Amino acid sequence: MSIEFDMDGFFKAMDFSKANVQAAAVLGMHDATDALLAESRDEAPLDKGTLRETSGKRVTANATGVRGEVYFSAVEKGTGGGRVNYALIVHEMSGYQNPTTPGTKPKYLEDPLTQNASLYQRLIADAIRKGLAK
């Protein structure tokens, strides 16, 4: 008596599941980065609008995982003529007083990320669950 199990079908199904999980994780990461981008834009100091205009997000996937990025890239000419990363300087400011727009502040990206980390994780997990249910 012998028992035979075709492992090819099993491994093909596992590969399909991995592809589904990754595709779902990409969708969830888009949801999470969209939410973080919206929140951080609202908190970014608003003078000329440069910070908000230069913000964006990027989601990439490869064989080892999915990566989401939210960025602000305001680069201006400094007093010495060189390029200055205005977004970084404003984000790391201390002693920020008299914002031009109420509710804006430094740490406009870091604070929403840390305060809402569980929400972003839940958005990704929910998307993966939906992807596995298909």
PyMOL commands that set and color helices and strands:
alter all, ss='L'
color gray80, all
select helices_A, chain A and resi 7-43+50-53+86-91+110-115+117-133
alter helices_A, ss='H'
color red, helices_A
select strands_A, chain A and resi 55-62+65-72+75-77+83-85
alter strands_A, ss='S'
color yellow, strands_A
deselect
rebuild
show_as cartoon
